[in-house]
Amino acid sequence: MAKKTGVIAILTGGGDVPGLNPAIRAVTIRALREGYRVIGIRRGWAGLVDINRDQGADNSNSYQELTEEIVNRAGRTGGTFLHTSRTNPSKVRKADVPEQFQNLYNADRNDLTPEVLKNLDALGVDFLVPIGGDDTLSYAVRLYKEGVKVVAIPKTMDNDVPGTDYCIGFSTCVTRTIALTNNLRTIAGSHERFLVLEVFGRYAGFTAMLPTMAGAANRCVIPEFKFNIDHLTELMSKDRLRNPSRYSIVLVSEGAMFEGGEMVFEDHTTDAYGHAKLGGIGDLVAAAMKEASPGFNNGKTVDVVDQKLGYMVRGGDPDAIDSIVPMAFGNLALDLILKGVHGRLVVLKNGRYDNMPLDVITASKKVVNVRQFYDTERYRPKYENFEMKPQFIMTSEG
């Protein structure tokens, strides 16, 4: 069978997670052996925005040719060797418009999609493989509608890309969260305290739900259901008294909200996709629980160990699942490309690898189905009806 010829471009956008480099490796190795050239776009969509089409221009900061040697060296490691950004080419701030385009684009926010399309043409790209979360991939949908042949791979430790049960990075996040929580038990137990741990997850509660379901915490509060602080303190107090070591643990999703309150943000700035940076709810929960604790502990205050797990759960090497799934996703993408199929998102669905129409990414939001999976009285996952559920329980439908 004759080998294919052409160019495949790969990029990673949004937050880094373990598993990105194995995915890049899987796409590259197979593509090279099928006869394609492979270009790695650097810094996500930023690399495609910044390319200078002038003859002789140095574009080494925007893209690089990928070889087996390069991807084999990186493929066992965490993060992304192509680097990443949260650039949204359809909303580029005036100050961020590349020098070569500043005479064409001088609004406060600029849509540089026409330049991205020209840059893809200049590189001779036949197929584009973006690896990212719903923000990165929502722009991939835009490019697909503009005629670019896109095959996308879902990545986010939050596990909130619609259409797929699993996103690269989620398993390592859950694994790290369980391990770090267990490490902090000794501190909470030694001092007989509440342990409050804030975890990433943005607008979805999967990163708090799964470790709690696995036994890492007594309770969890999630963005999908507003919690009552007195009720949470009461539950935690009962958990603490039942524990011979006199401590209890709650995982607090960064997007969780007090009853009558709203999400807590670190500041008022937003990224290119309009998202403000969440963070700080754990500190507020810890302070409020300590204040409320005498009412459920015979008038005595219970001190709190308050910790943000933050980037610790997304750093380092991928676990087994985040080494295997990216390999499969990368090869799934190549299967589609070799068939000439595009406009698809590779997915894990009910335990099987598959693909879905790309626009599933922008057609819905993936969050925890509270009615099905969350006990709103006990502030913890429901442990029932597991038959025929996927490996990580909570499907993309709920």
Sequence and secondary structure as in RCSB ss.txt:
>XXXX:A:sequence
MAKKTGVIAILTGGGDVPGLNPAIRAVTIRALREGYRVIGIRRGWAGLVDINRDQGADNSNSYQELTEEIVNRAG
RTGGTFLHTSRTNPSKVRKADVPEQFQNLYNADRNDLTPEVLKNLDALGVDFLVPIGGDDTLSYAVRLYKEGVKV
VAIPKTMDNDVPGTDYCIGFSTCVTRTIALTNNLRTIAGSHERFLVLEVFGRYAGFTAMLPTMAGAANRCVIPEF
KFNIDHLTELMSKDRLRNPSRYSIVLVSEGAMFEGGEMVFEDHTTDAYGHAKLGGIGDLVAAAMKEASPGFNNGK
TVDVVDQKLGYMVRGGDPDAIDSIVPMAFGNLALDLILKGVHGRLVVLKNGRYDNMPLDVITASKKVVNVRQFYD
TERYRPKYENFEMKPQFIMTSEG
>XXXX:A:secstr
      EEEEEE SS  TTHHHHHHHHHHHHHHTT EEEEETTTHHHHHH   STT   TTTEEE  HHHHHHHT
TSSS TT      TTSEEGGGS GGGTTT  SSEE  HHHHHHHHHHHT SEEEEEE HHHHHHHHHHHHTT  B
EEEEB TT   TT S  BTHHHHHHHHHHHHHHHHHHHHHHT EEEEEE  TT  HHHHHHHHTTS SEEE TTS
 B HHHHHHHHHHHHHHSTT  EEEEEETT  BTT    EEEEEE TTS EEE  HHHHHHHHHHHHGGGGTTT 
   EEEEE GGGGT SS  SHHHHHHHHHHHHHHHHHHTT  SEEEEEETTEEEEEETTHHHH      HHHHEE
TTTTEE     TT  TTS  TT 
